[in-house]
Amino acid sequence: MGQLLLYVKAARIKFFLGITACLFGFQPYIEAQQYDVTFESLLNEMTDRTVVTKKPEFPYKSLQNSSYNRASVTPDDPVGWFANGDQGFDLRKEMNNGKEESVLMECHGPGVLTRIWTPFFYKDFNDRQGPDILIYLDGAKEPTIRTNMIRLLTGKSFAPEPFAVYTCRAGDLYLPIPFGKSCKVTVEGDSFFYIINYRAYSPNVEVQTFQPDFMDRYHATVEQVGKELRNPPPFTKGEKVCFSGSVGSKRTETILLPEGTSAIRNMEFKLSAENLPQALRSTVLEIVFDDIPAVWCPLGDFFGNVNAVDPYRTWEREVRQDGRMVCRWIMPYKKKGEIRIHNYSSFPVTLESDLVVSPWKWTNDTYYFHANWWTDEPYLANPVRDMTFVEVKGEGIHVGDNFAVLNPLPWWWGEGDEKIYIDEDFDRRFPSHFGTGTEDYYGWAGGVHPSREDEFSTPFLANIRVGGETRGFTGENPHTRGYNICTRSRSLDAIPFNSRFRLDMEAFNFSTGPDAILQYALTSFWYGKEGATHNRGPMIEAAASPVPQIEDLEKITQTNKFRIKDAVELEDIQPDSFSDGLICKVQAMDNDKGDAKWSMAKQLLAEAKNVGDYLSFRFGEQYHPKKVILYLTTTPVSAKLNIYMNNKLVIEDWDAYSPDILNKELDLGVQQPVNNTFELKVEVAGKNEKASAYHFGLDCILFKDN
């Protein structure tokens, strides 16, 4: 229906303008060359690799609107700053044509929508329809585009692949939608999860507003650009620089580039070794241009291949089935350049390298290419923290990043939001880009435990690897156990900055408990003006160390303490809400005295004072019914309790009094999530006449597949 509406409008516009032209003798369309930015120029920009090598011709800010949790206000409040539940938040509600709409994005002035993301379901995992998206351009009272949002983003409306693609339980729209004066994006009814990236141009930039007939008028350009994005053509018009040979242990080989103003146009490597997983990490690519360090990154991490060769193809990089790694980012230099291949491993590696270098015109606006790598010690689930890919001081453009995480568990590892700071964001201490989850940033969605079947690659997004490590695993499906690797290359959504840039990602492990530990490695790609500096120097010791394995993480988490497998430790998470005056504290429990045992020998003690006092928790990203088991403590000072799940009373007047201190298992039955969330509420209903207080103790909660 949305596609039909679009083209019916187009027909009406053409008819009206055609009649007007006949009557008044002028061209029905303003010539495209009268604009600085047009729909066709944006399409061509998507396949023009030179654009990001210099300062944008027409200045713009790269901005984002999303459904991030509005409890995130300041880093001074860690609870709000790392709040999950990033759904259903929008700019405002408004009535249009008698129907309520949620406003997702609004921009006053010229710009272009560059990317829109949403899951392929709406609220309920089984609802694959969802609402219509409405895009109002240049202050029009009627939307220029109205179509089903999920269909539009998954390539089933007017935008064809690869401009709109289904990835993994989500859709991503990359078709540019330019506007000359303003843009407002809404959905009918309530919003869900969404991310919208857009450019806001300087007011004096003339931008051609998207018209419904553009898909027909520029059909040939759409077809050609789409073809190139799916099958990137090789660059061959230049001087070939080749290397083939062995790089000894702890040795470096240097590849000199042609002198004079030039640029690397294509770069290919193939690595072989007796221990290839280790070689991918310990063979480091270093590039120096004009005596300026530009790239320092393990070869495998540069290409998103950590611990194994995993083929994929994007517009800028790919790894082929035979292990050949290809990079198509242009890398200019003024006078000279060299590539250094460091082998920090204890064994020799064999490297084949093929580069194409061509002459280049250097101007005051030309940028150097940069790639940086960072890793750290493994992180336990708590506390949640922000990790920095890179922070740059100076002028440049951010063009992509890789995210690798090693997970020893077969469960979901994600939910960390990206936070991107640009220029004045540092003064206001709030990012221009605040996301809704790591997997959302990389173009896909949860809903189920991911597996190897969820791997994909598109021109700008790839889920390169999803766990699947079976070594030492005895369960049915290893899911995300092992390395999980995502990459994103930026096209029209590239992020220019004038003075400062920082990309953060939350280390937010959705799993909890003593076994929840993750090992991260982050790679960033950017262009910078001469003089730009960054905070990511060489990490030789980390590259030389054995590439981390599941067994290394398991050694850290091994404990002799009793624990309930896969349970959420309630003392380790922040309550969603609690009544005034109720005091919460973590209490150590003695598992060596008697038969009673508490998971991880701890509990959350709630010291309530009155009937009606309560404590509640929210557990997000739940898409299927689960059998829920709550573990509580009975004591001489414990109250009678009402237990609610999603505001429904499931256990009434349960007496937590006993003369001895015991741990009890309470079956709450099979529960259905509401808005993809389970909410647990424990309320004081009264007390046994023998009880001396209104206290209650909560150990952990277990959600089991039904």
C-alpha positions in Angstrom: 0.0 0.0 0.0 2.9 2.4 0.9 4.6 1.8 -2.5 1.3 2.3 -4.3 0.7 5.6 -2.4 4.2 6.8 -3.3 3.7 6.3 -7.0 0.1 7.5 -7.1 1.4 10.7 -5.7 4.2 10.8 -8.2 1.7 10.4 -11.1 -0.4 13.3 -9.7 2.7 15.5 -9.3 3.8 14.8 -12.9 0.3 15.4 -14.3 0.0 18.7 -12.4 3.4 20.0 -13.3 3.0 18.8 -16.9 -0.3 20.8 -17.3 1.4 23.8 -15.6 4.3 23.7 -17.9 2.0 23.6 -20.9 0.0 26.6 -19.7 2.9 28.8 -18.5 5.8 27.5 -20.6 8.4 26.6 -18.0 10.3 23.4 -17.1 8.3 21.3 -14.7 11.5 20.3 -12.7 14.2 22.5 -11.4 17.4 21.4 -13.1 19.5 19.3 -10.7 22.7 21.3 -11.4 21.1 24.3 -9.6 21.5 22.3 -6.3 24.7 21.6 -4.3 23.4 18.3 -3.2 20.9 16.1 -5.2 19.5 12.6 -4.9 21.6 11.5 -7.7 24.8 13.1 -6.4 24.2 11.3 -3.1 23.8 8.0 -4.8 27.0 8.5 -6.7 28.7 9.5 -3.5 28.0 6.1 -2.1 30.4 4.6 -4.6 32.9 7.4 -4.7 35.8 6.3 -2.5 37.6 9.7 -2.7 34.9 11.6 -0.8 36.0 10.6 2.7 39.7 11.3 1.9 39.1 15.1 2.3 37.1 17.7 4.1 33.4 17.5 2.9 32.8 19.9 0.1 29.5 21.0 1.7 29.8 21.1 5.5 27.4 19.0 7.5 26.9 17.5 11.0 26.2 13.8 11.3 23.4 13.4 13.8 21.3 10.6 15.2 17.9 10.1 16.9 17.1 6.8 18.6 14.8 5.2 21.1 17.6 5.1 23.8 16.3 5.1 27.4 15.7 8.7 28.4 16.9 7.8 32.0 20.4 8.3 30.5 21.0 11.9 31.3 24.5 12.3 32.7 27.5 10.1 33.3 27.4 11.4 36.9 24.4 9.0 37.4 25.7 5.5 36.6 22.3 3.9 37.0 20.6 6.1 34.5 23.7 6.4 32.2 23.7 2.6 31.6 20.0 2.1 31.7 18.8 -0.6 29.3 15.2 -0.9 28.0 15.9 1.3 24.9 12.4 1.0 23.4 9.3 3.2 23.1 11.1 6.5 23.6 10.6 9.3 21.1 10.6 13.1 20.7 6.9 13.6 21.3 3.4 12.6 20.4 1.2 14.6 18.1 -2.1 14.3 16.3 -2.2 14.3 12.5 -5.4 13.7 10.5 -7.1 12.5 13.6 -4.5 9.8 14.5 -1.7 9.9 17.0 1.8 9.7 15.7 5.1 9.3 17.5 7.8 11.7 16.3 11.1 9.9 15.9 13.2 12.5 14.2 13.0 16.2 13.3 15.4 18.5 11.5 15.0 22.1 10.6 17.1 23.1 7.6 18.6 21.2 4.7 19.8 17.6 5.2 19.5 14.0 4.2 18.3 10.8 5.9 21.3 8.5 5.6 20.3 5.3 7.6 17.3 4.0 9.4 17.3 0.8 11.5 14.5 -1.2 13.2 13.9 -4.8 14.2 11.8 -7.0 11.9 9.2 -7.3 14.6 7.1 -4.8 16.6 6.8 -5.1 20.4 5.8 -8.8 20.3 8.3 -11.1 18.6 5.5 -12.6 16.5 4.2 -9.3 15.2 6.0 -8.9 11.9 3.8 -6.1 10.6 4.3 -3.1 12.8 3.2 0.5 12.0 3.6 2.7 9.0 6.5 5.2 8.8 5.6 8.7 7.7 8.3 11.1 6.3 7.2 14.7 6.1 9.6 16.9 4.0 9.9 20.7 3.8 7.0 21.4 6.2 4.4 19.6 4.2 1.2 18.7 6.1 1.0 15.4 4.2 3.9 12.9 4.2 5.9 12.5 1.1 6.6 8.9 2.0 4.1 6.7 3.8 4.7 2.9 3.9 5.1 0.1 6.3 8.3 0.7 8.3 9.4 -3.0 8.5 8.8 -3.6 4.8 10.6 -0.4 3.8 13.7 -1.2 5.8 13.9 -4.9 4.8 13.7 -4.2 1.0 10.0 -5.0 0.5 8.8 -1.5 -0.4 10.1 1.1 -2.9 13.8 0.9 -1.9 15.5 -2.1 -3.5 18.5 -4.1 -2.2 21.2 -3.2 -1.3 19.7 0.2 -0.3 17.3 -1.6 2.0 18.4 -5.0 3.4 17.2 -7.6 5.8 20.1 -8.5 7.9 19.4 -10.7 10.9 16.0 -10.0 12.5 16.3 -6.4 11.4 16.2 -4.1 8.5 18.5 -1.2 7.4 17.6 1.5 5.0 20.6 3.3 3.3 18.7 4.9 0.4 19.3 8.7 0.8 16.3 10.8 1.4 17.3 14.5 1.0 15.4 17.5 2.0 15.8 21.2 1.3 14.1 22.9 4.3 13.1 20.3 6.9 12.3 16.7 7.7 10.1 15.0 10.3 9.9 11.2 10.7 7.0 9.6 12.6 5.2 6.3 13.0 1.6 5.7 13.6 0.8 4.9 17.2 3.7 4.0 19.6 7.3 3.8 18.7 9.5 0.7 19.3 13.2 0.3 18.7 14.7 2.6 16.1 17.8 4.4 15.0 17.8 7.3 12.5 21.1 8.8 11.1 21.0 12.0 9.1 23.1 14.9 7.9 22.3 18.4 8.8 23.9 20.7 6.3 24.8 24.3 6.8 21.8 26.6 6.0 23.4 28.0 2.8 23.7 24.5 1.2 21.1 24.0 -1.5 19.6 20.5 -1.3 17.2 18.9 -3.7 14.2 17.5 -1.8 13.3 13.9 -2.5 10.3 13.5 -4.7 8.1 10.3 -5.1 9.1 9.8 -8.7 12.9 9.8 -8.1 13.1 6.0 -8.0 11.8 6.0 -11.6 13.6 9.1 -12.8 17.0 7.9 -11.5 16.4 4.2 -12.0 19.6 3.8 -14.1 21.7 5.4 -11.4 20.1 3.4 -8.6 20.8 0.2 -10.6 24.4 1.0 -11.3 25.2 2.1 -7.8 23.5 -0.9 -6.4 25.5 -3.2 -8.7 28.8 -1.6 -7.6 27.9 -1.8 -3.9 27.1 -5.5 -4.2 30.2 -6.3 -6.4 32.9 -3.7 -5.7 35.1 -3.3 -8.8 38.9 -3.7 -8.3 41.1 -0.7 -8.9 43.9 -1.7 -11.3 45.1 1.5 -12.8 48.3 2.0 -10.9 51.7 0.7 -10.0 51.7 -2.7 -8.4 53.8 -3.2 -5.2 54.2 -6.8 -4.2 55.8 -8.9 -1.4 55.9 -12.6 -1.0 58.0 -14.4 1.6 58.6 -15.4 5.2 58.6 -13.0 8.1 60.7 -14.6 10.9 59.7 -14.7 14.5 60.2 -11.3 16.2 61.2 -9.8 12.8 59.8 -7.0 10.7 59.6 -6.7 6.9 59.3 -3.3 5.3 57.5 -2.6 2.0 58.5 0.7 0.5 55.8 2.6 -1.5 56.5 4.7 -4.6 57.8 8.2 -3.8 55.9 11.3 -4.7 52.3 12.3 -4.0 50.4 9.0 -4.3 47.7 6.9 -2.7 47.2 3.2 -2.0 44.1 2.3 -3.9 43.9 -1.4 -3.2 45.6 -3.6 -0.6 45.5 -7.4 -0.4 47.2 -9.8 2.1 47.2 -13.6 2.5 48.7 -15.0 5.6 49.7 -18.6 6.4 51.4 -20.1 9.5 51.6 -23.2 11.6 49.3 -21.5 14.1 47.0 -19.3 12.0 44.7 -18.1 14.8 47.8 -16.8 16.7 49.3 -15.4 13.5 46.2 -13.3 12.8 46.7 -11.5 16.1 50.5 -11.4 16.3 51.2 -10.3 12.7 50.8 -6.6 12.9 50.1 -4.2 10.1 51.9 -0.8 10.5 51.7 2.0 7.9 53.6 5.2 8.0 52.9 8.1 5.7 55.3 11.1 5.5 56.9 10.0 8.8 53.4 10.1 10.4 52.2 6.8 12.1 48.9 6.1 10.4 48.0 2.4 11.0 48.9 0.0 13.8 46.7 -3.0 14.0 46.9 -6.8 14.1 46.3 -8.0 10.6 43.4 -10.2 11.6 41.7 -7.5 13.6 42.0 -5.0 10.8 40.0 -7.4 8.6 37.6 -8.6 11.4 39.2 -12.0 11.5 40.1 -12.9 15.1 41.1 -16.5 16.0 40.0 -17.9 12.6 39.5 -17.0 8.9 35.8 -16.0 8.4 34.9 -14.9 4.9 32.6 -11.9 4.3 32.3 -9.0 1.9 31.6 -5.3 2.4 32.1 -2.3 0.2 35.4 -1.4 1.8 36.9 -4.7 3.0 36.4 -8.4 2.4 37.9 -11.8 3.3 37.7 -14.4 0.6 37.2 -18.2 1.0 40.9 -18.8 0.4 41.9 -16.4 3.2 42.9 -13.5 1.0 42.1 -10.2 2.8 41.2 -7.1 0.7 41.0 -3.4 1.7 39.7 -0.8 -0.7 39.9 2.4 1.4 42.1 5.0 -0.3 45.2 6.0 1.6 46.9 9.2 0.3 50.3 10.5 1.2 52.4 13.6 0.1 55.9 12.4 -0.4 56.6 8.8 0.9 55.1 5.9 2.7 56.0 2.4 3.9 54.2 -0.7 5.2 55.8 -2.6 8.0 54.8 -6.2 8.8 55.7 -7.1 12.3 55.7 -10.7 13.4 55.5 -10.8 17.2 54.8 -14.5 17.4 57.3 -17.3 18.3 57.1 -18.9 14.8 57.6 -17.6 11.2 54.7 -16.6 9.1 54.3 -16.5 5.3 52.8 -13.4 3.8 51.7 -12.5 0.3 51.0 -8.9 -0.3 49.7 -7.1 -3.4 49.1 -3.3 -3.5 48.0 -0.9 -6.2 49.4 2.6 -5.8 48.5 5.5 -8.1 49.3 9.3 -8.4 47.2 11.6 -6.2 46.4 15.3 -6.0 47.1 16.6 -2.5 45.3 19.7 -1.3 45.0 21.5 2.0 41.8 19.6 2.6 43.3 16.1 2.1 43.3 13.7 5.0 45.5 10.7 6.0 43.9 7.3 6.6 44.2 5.9 10.2 43.4 2.6 11.8 43.8 1.9 15.5 43.4 -1.2 17.8 42.7 -1.6 21.5 42.0 -4.4 23.9 42.1 -4.8 27.7 41.8 -7.3 30.4 38.5 -9.3 30.5 35.6 -7.6 32.1 33.2 -9.2 34.5 29.5 -8.4 34.1 29.6 -5.7 36.8 30.3 -2.9 36.8 29.0 -1.7 33.4 31.4 0.7 31.8 32.1 2.7 28.7 34.9 1.5 26.4 36.6 3.9 24.0 37.4 2.8 20.5 39.4 5.9 19.8 39.5 9.6 20.8 40.9 12.0 18.2 41.9 15.6 18.6 42.0 17.5 15.4 39.9 17.4 12.2 38.8 14.3 10.3 36.1 11.8 9.4 35.1 8.6 11.2 34.5 5.9 8.5 34.2 2.5 10.3 34.9 0.1 13.1 35.2 -3.5 14.2 33.9 -5.0 17.4 35.2 -8.4 18.6 34.0 -10.1 21.9 35.0 -13.4 23.3 32.1 -15.0 25.3 32.6 -18.2 27.3 28.8 -18.7 27.7 26.3 -19.7 25.0 24.0 -16.8 26.0 23.5 -13.2 24.9 26.5 -11.0 25.5 25.2 -7.6 24.2 23.1 -4.6 25.0 25.9 -2.0 25.2 24.9 1.3 23.6 27.2 3.4 21.4 27.9 6.9 22.5 29.6 9.1 19.9 30.9 12.6 20.9 31.6 15.2 18.2 33.1 18.6 18.8 30.8 20.6 21.1 29.4 17.4 22.7 32.5 17.3 24.9 31.5 20.6 26.5 27.9 19.5 27.1 29.0 16.0 28.2 26.4 14.3 26.1 26.9 12.4 22.8 25.3 13.4 19.5 24.8 9.6 18.9 23.3 7.6 21.7 22.3 4.1 20.6 20.1 1.2 21.7 22.4 -1.8 21.7 25.6 -3.1 20.2 23.8 -5.4 17.7 21.6 -2.5 16.7 24.6 -0.3 15.9 25.9 -3.1 13.7 22.6 -3.4 11.9 20.9 -6.5 13.3 18.7 -7.4 16.2 18.2 -10.0 19.1 15.0 -11.7 19.9 16.6 -15.1 20.2 20.0 -16.4 21.2 22.2 -15.8 18.1 23.9 -18.6 16.3 26.2 -19.2 13.3 23.1 -19.0 11.1 22.9 -15.3 11.9 26.1 -14.4 10.1 25.7 -12.0 7.2 27.5 -9.4 5.2 26.1 -6.4 3.3 27.9 -3.4 1.7 28.1 -1.5 5.0 27.4 -4.1 7.7 28.5 -7.5 8.6 28.0 -10.0 11.4 31.3 -11.8 10.5 31.3 -14.4 13.3 28.7 -15.6 15.8 30.4 -17.9 18.4 29.7 -21.5 17.7 32.7 -22.8 19.6 32.0 -26.5 20.4 35.4 -27.2 22.1 34.6 -28.3 25.6 30.9 -27.7 25.2 28.4 -30.4 26.0 25.1 -28.6 25.4 22.7 -28.6 22.5 23.8 -25.4 20.7 26.9 -23.3 21.6 25.1 -20.1 20.2 27.4 -17.1 21.0 30.0 -19.2 22.8 33.4 -18.1 21.4 34.3 -15.1 19.3 31.6 -12.8 18.1 32.7 -10.2 15.5 30.8 -7.3 13.9 31.9 -4.6 11.5 30.4 -1.4 10.2 31.6 0.8 7.3 30.2 4.2 7.0 28.9 5.6 3.7 26.6 8.7 3.7 26.5 8.2 7.5 30.3 9.0 7.9 31.0 11.3 10.8 33.0 14.5 10.1 34.5 16.3 13.1 36.3 19.7 13.3 38.2 19.5 16.6 37.5 16.3 18.6 35.9 12.9 18.2 35.3 9.9 20.5 33.5 6.6 20.0 32.5 4.8 23.1 30.6 1.5 23.5 29.2 0.2 26.7 30.7 -3.1 28.0 27.2 -4.3 29.0 27.0 -8.0 29.5 23.4 -9.2 29.4 24.4 -12.3 31.2 25.0 -12.0 35.0 26.5 -14.2 37.6 30.0 -15.5 38.3 30.6 -17.0 34.9 29.7 -13.8 33.0 32.9 -12.4 31.7 33.8 -11.0 28.3 37.1 -10.2 26.5 36.8 -7.2 24.0 39.0 -6.0 21.1 38.0 -2.8 19.2 39.3 -1.4 15.9 38.6 2.0 14.5 39.0 3.5 11.0 39.2 7.2 10.3 40.7 9.9 8.2 42.5 12.9 9.8 44.1 16.1 8.8 47.8 16.4 9.3 48.4 17.2 13.0 45.4 15.1 14.3 46.3 13.1 17.3 44.7 10.1 19.0 44.9 8.0 22.2 45.6 4.6 20.8 49.3 3.8 20.6 50.8 0.4 19.7 49.9 -2.5 22.0 52.9 -4.8 21.3 52.5 -6.9 24.4 48.8 -7.6 23.8 49.5 -8.5 20.1 52.4 -10.8 21.1 50.4 -12.6 23.8 48.5 -15.7 23.1 45.1 -14.8 21.5 42.6 -15.2 24.3 40.5 -18.4 24.4 37.5 -19.5 26.3 39.6 -21.5 28.7 41.5 -18.4 29.7 38.2 -16.7 30.8 37.0 -19.8 32.6 40.2 -19.8 34.7 39.3 -16.4 35.9 35.7 -17.3 36.8 36.4 -20.6 38.4 35.2 -20.6 42.0 34.4 -23.1 44.7 31.3 -21.2 45.7 27.9 -22.8 45.2 25.9 -21.2 42.5 22.7 -21.8 40.7 23.5 -22.2 37.0 22.2 -19.5 34.6 20.4 -17.7 37.4 20.4 -13.9 37.6 22.0 -12.8 40.9 19.6 -10.2 42.3 22.3 -8.7 44.6 24.4 -7.9 41.5 21.8 -5.8 39.6 20.2 -2.5 40.3 16.5 -2.5 41.3 14.2 -0.7 38.9 12.3 0.9 41.8 11.5 0.5 45.5 9.4 2.2 48.1 10.6 5.2 50.1 12.4 4.2 53.3 13.2 0.6 52.1 16.8 -0.1 52.7 18.7 -2.6 50.3 22.0 -4.1 51.1 24.1 -7.0 49.9 24.5 -9.6 52.6 27.0 -12.4 52.8 25.5 -15.8 53.6 27.1 -18.8 55.3 26.9 -21.8 53.0 29.0 -24.0 55.3 26.5 -23.9 58.2 23.6 -26.4 57.7 22.1 -27.6 54.5 20.8 -24.2 53.2 22.9 -22.7 50.4 22.7 -19.4 48.6 23.9 -18.9 45.1 27.4 -17.3 45.3 26.9 -17.1 49.1 25.2 -13.8 48.9 21.7 -12.3 48.9 19.9 -9.0 48.6 18.5 -8.0 51.9 15.5 -5.7 51.9 14.8 -4.0 55.2 11.1 -2.9 54.8 9.2 -1.1 57.5 5.6 -1.2 56.5 3.0 -3.2 54.7 3.0 -2.1 51.1 6.7 -1.6 50.9 8.1 -3.1 47.7 11.1 -3.8 45.5 10.9 -4.3 41.7 13.3 -5.4 39.0 13.1 -5.3 35.2 14.6 -7.9 32.9 14.6 -6.7 29.3 15.2 -8.4 25.9 12.8 -11.2 26.7 10.8 -12.4 23.7 9.4 -15.8 24.6 7.5 -17.3 27.5 9.7 -18.6 30.4 9.3 -20.7 33.4 10.3 -18.4 36.3 11.8 -19.6 39.6 12.6 -17.2 42.4 14.9 -18.1 45.3 14.2 -16.4 48.6 15.3 -16.5 52.2 13.1 -17.4 55.2 14.1 -16.0 58.6 12.7 -15.1 62.0 12.5 -11.4 60.8 10.9 -12.0 57.4 7.5 -10.7 56.2 4.6 -12.2 54.3 5.0 -11.4 50.6 3.0 -10.8 47.5 4.9 -11.7 44.3 3.9 -10.0 41.0 5.1 -10.7 37.5 4.4 -7.9 35.0 1.9 -6.4 37.5 0.0 -9.6 37.8 -0.3 -11.2 41.3 1.1 -14.7 41.0 1.8 -15.6 44.6 -0.3 -14.1 47.4 0.6 -13.8 51.1 3.6 -16.1 51.0 5.0 -16.4 54.5 8.8 -15.9 54.6 8.9 -16.5 58.3 10.8 -19.5 59.8 12.6 -20.0 63.0 15.7 -21.0 61.0 17.5 -19.2 58.1 16.8 -21.2 55.0 16.8 -20.8 51.2 13.5 -21.6 49.4 12.7 -22.2 45.8 9.5 -20.6 44.6 7.9 -21.6 41.3 6.2 -18.6 39.7 5.0 -20.6 36.7 5.3 -19.9 33.0 5.2 -16.2 32.4 4.7 -14.2 29.2 6.9 -11.1 28.7 5.1 -7.8 28.2 6.8 -5.4 25.8 9.7 -7.8 25.7 10.2 -7.4 29.5 9.7 -9.4 32.7 9.0 -7.2 35.7 9.3 -8.8 39.1 7.8 -7.0 42.1 8.0 -8.2 45.7 5.7 -6.5 48.1 5.2 -6.8 51.9 1.7 -8.1 52.5 2.0 -8.4 56.3 3.8 -10.6 58.8 3.5 -13.7 60.8 2.7 -13.1 64.4 6.0 -14.7 65.3 8.0 -12.5 62.9 9.8 -9.6 64.5 10.2 -7.4 61.4 9.1 -6.8 57.7 12.4 -7.9 56.1 12.8 -10.2 53.1 15.8 -11.7 51.4 16.2 -12.3 47.6 18.9 -14.6 46.3 18.4 -15.0 42.6 15.9 -15.6 39.8 16.0 -18.2 37.0 14.3 -17.9 33.6 14.1 -21.3 31.9 13.0 -22.0 28.4 9.4 -23.3 28.4 
